[in-house]
């Protein structure tokens, strides 16, 4: 997730990107729902506590972020999207949440929404490494827009000349392979 280590961009190869919830209405937060996949008793207990927190204090963005992060970490992208969208309605402009939302949109093959989230994260926090790296991933691999992918990765290198992919490949090498 973007909040865990901003210096380590997340891409589709890093294993983190591995529900039946609808997006929440614009005016009010959607109630949390159970994850689609089976969870261990410990994880299920943790999920229930997070869900109770958002029911008790639905206007507290941090509760929604924690629920979204749990769903992200447990490969439930639809539920993560709902939680992150609720968090952003309460606390717009959180670059890390926007980036995590973008990653979850990508998992759901909502590539244009993912790109929009990454670009918004970059707008509110110029040089946001994960947002820039993932823009390149979406643009190159999913939307087949090589020139725009290269531009995003060049902005990443301007922010961090030593930026690298999760597998350790320098972003400068990724750009070389675009040509």
ChimeraX attribute file (.defattr): number of C-alpha atoms within 10 A of each C-alpha:
attribute: neighborCount
match mode: 1-to-1
recipient: residues
	/A:1	20
	/A:2	22
	/A:3	13
	/A:4	9
	/A:5	12
	/A:6	14
	/A:7	17
	/A:8	18
	/A:9	21
	/A:10	27
	/A:11	20
	/A:12	16
	/A:13	11
	/A:14	12
	/A:15	10
	/A:16	14
	/A:17	19
	/A:18	15
	/A:19	13
	/A:20	12
	/A:21	20
	/A:22	11
	/A:23	16
	/A:24	18
	/A:25	11
	/A:26	10
	/A:27	8
	/A:28	12
	/A:29	21
	/A:30	19
	/A:31	15
	/A:32	24
	/A:33	15
	/A:34	17
	/A:35	20
	/A:36	13
	/A:37	10
	/A:38	10
	/A:39	14
	/A:40	9
	/A:41	9
	/A:42	9
	/A:43	13
	/A:44	14
	/A:45	12
	/A:46	15
	/A:47	21
	/A:48	15
	/A:49	13
	/A:50	20
	/A:51	21
	/A:52	15
	/A:53	18
	/A:54	23
	/A:55	17
	/A:56	11
	/A:57	13
	/A:58	21
	/A:59	17
	/A:60	16
	/A:61	21
	/A:62	17
	/A:63	22
	/A:64	29
	/A:65	24
	/A:66	20
	/A:67	27
	/A:68	30
	/A:69	26
	/A:70	19
	/A:71	23
	/A:72	25
	/A:73	15
	/A:74	18
	/A:75	20
	/A:76	25
	/A:77	28
	/A:78	24
	/A:79	27
	/A:80	31
	/A:81	28
	/A:82	26
	/A:83	33
	/A:84	32
	/A:85	26
	/A:86	29
	/A:87	26
	/A:88	18
	/A:89	16
	/A:90	17
	/A:91	16
	/A:92	14
	/A:93	16
	/A:94	14
	/A:95	25
	/A:96	23
	/A:97	27
	/A:98	28
	/A:99	32
	/A:100	29
	/A:101	31
	/A:102	30
	/A:103	36
	/A:104	29
	/A:105	22
	/A:106	22
	/A:107	18
	/A:108	15
	/A:109	12
	/A:110	14
	/A:111	20
	/A:112	16
	/A:113	17
	/A:114	27
	/A:115	25
	/A:116	16
	/A:117	23
	/A:118	29
	/A:119	23
	/A:120	19
	/A:121	27
	/A:122	24
	/A:123	14
	/A:124	14
	/A:125	15
	/A:126	16
	/A:127	18
	/A:128	25
	/A:129	28
	/A:130	30
	/A:131	34
	/A:132	27
	/A:133	26
	/A:134	27
	/A:135	30
	/A:136	30
	/A:137	24
	/A:138	25
	/A:139	22
	/A:140	17
	/A:141	12
	/A:142	14
	/A:143	15
	/A:144	12
	/A:145	14
	/A:146	18
	/A:147	15
	/A:148	16
	/A:149	24
	/A:150	23
	/A:151	16
	/A:152	23
	/A:153	24
	/A:154	19
	/A:155	19
	/A:156	26
	/A:157	20
	/A:158	12
	/A:159	15
	/A:160	15
	/A:161	13
	/A:162	12
	/A:163	22
	/A:164	22
	/A:165	21
	/A:166	16
	/A:167	12
	/A:168	9
	/A:169	11
	/A:170	15
	/A:171	22
	/A:172	18
	/A:173	11
	/A:174	15
	/A:175	17
	/A:176	9
	/A:177	8
	/A:178	11
	/A:179	8
